[in-house]
């Protein structure tokens, strides 16, 4: 079962629709680009994402093996999604780019060891969790 959500970049140039599974895989990654972006991602099948506006404004960035395809808005610089290296049949959607969602919606987010990637080491490792604890109601 999935639920359709809208999303986009900060300036609104790039817009998309994504069908989120009922219990999506959420994670952060410690690889060099993900650590710098600081995003929380939801993994979805490729067919679950439809770019509805601004595809021509998306710029592609790759590094290392070039397998992960990071896309960002050429106007505002926000990274709404990327093609994952771990599972090239999935996109990692930036939670903060989904309308009505924030990274603070999740008390715990597993942290994936992208610096020691499973494609390089043969094993998948989660290093721990990042926690958000609300201090004020």
N, C-alpha and C positions, 0 to 999 in steps of 0.2 A: 504494500500500500504506500502511495506517495502523496505528497501535498505540493501544489504549485506555489512558488514564491517568485516575486519580482526582485530585481536588484540592479546595482550599477555602481559606477565609479563616483568619486566625490563631486565632480563638476556636472555629472549627468550626461556627458557625451556618450558614454558606453552604458547600454542597458541590456539586461538579459532576463530570461525566465529560466527557472530551475525547478525540476521535480525532485523534492527531497524525500528520501525514504523515511519511514516512521522512526527508525532508530539508526540514524546515520553514524558513520565513523567520524569522530572528531579528533583532532590532534594538532599539536605544534610540532615543529621540526627544528633540530639544531644545526642543520647544514648552514653554510655561510650565508646564502641569500635569505633563507627563511628566518634565521636568527636576526638578520638586519631588518627584515620587514616586520617581524614580530606578530605575524598573523596567526589566527586560529582558523583551521581549515575543516571543511566538511567534504568528504569524498563522495562523488556521485558518478554514475556511469556516463560515458561520453554522450549518449543519446538524451540524457536528462537535462543538458544545457542547450539553450537556444539564445544566440545573440540577436536581440531584436532591434538594436540601434547602435551605431558607431563602430561597427567592426573594422572599418577603414581607419579608425583612430587608434586601434590597438597596435602596440609595438611588441615585437617578439624579442625576448632575451634568453639566451642559453649560455651555459658555461660547463666546464669539466667535460663530461661525456656527451653533452648536448642532448641527452635523452629527455630531460625535463624541459618543457616549453613554457616559460613564464611570460605571461601577457600583461602589459600594463597600458594604461591610458596615456597617450602622447600629449594630452592637454594638462591633466592634473597629476599624473604620475602614479596613481593608485593601481595596485595589482589586484584585479577582481578574481582572477582564477589562473590556474596553470595545469598543464598536462603533467601528471605525476610520473616520476621515474620508477617508483616502486610498482605501480600498476598502470601501465600505459593505456589501459582501457577506462581510466577514470580521470576526472578533473578534480583538483583540490580547489574548492570554492572558498574565497575569503569570507568568513562569517560576517565581518563588519560591512561587507558590500551587499548583504541581503537585507532588503527593506524590513524594518521592524526587529532586527536581530542585532545583538552586540556580543562581544567576547565575554561580557559579564553575565550572560545568560547561563553560563556553565560554571558550576562550583569547582569542578576538577577537569582538567584537560590533559590527557596523556601526552608525553613528550617523546617523540620518535627520534632515534639516533641516526640522523641523516649524515653525520660526519663519518660514521662507520656504516655506510649504506649496505643493506642486505644484498644488493646486486654485486657488491665488492667483497663482502665477507661471507655470504652464504647463510647468514642468520639475521633474523629480525629482532631488534632490541628496542624496547621502550625503557627509557632511562628513569622515568618517574612521572610525576604529575605536577602541573602548575595549578595552584589553588587561588580562588577568589573568595574572600570572606567579606561580606557586607558589614560595615561597622555601624552604619546608621540606617534606621528604617524610615 
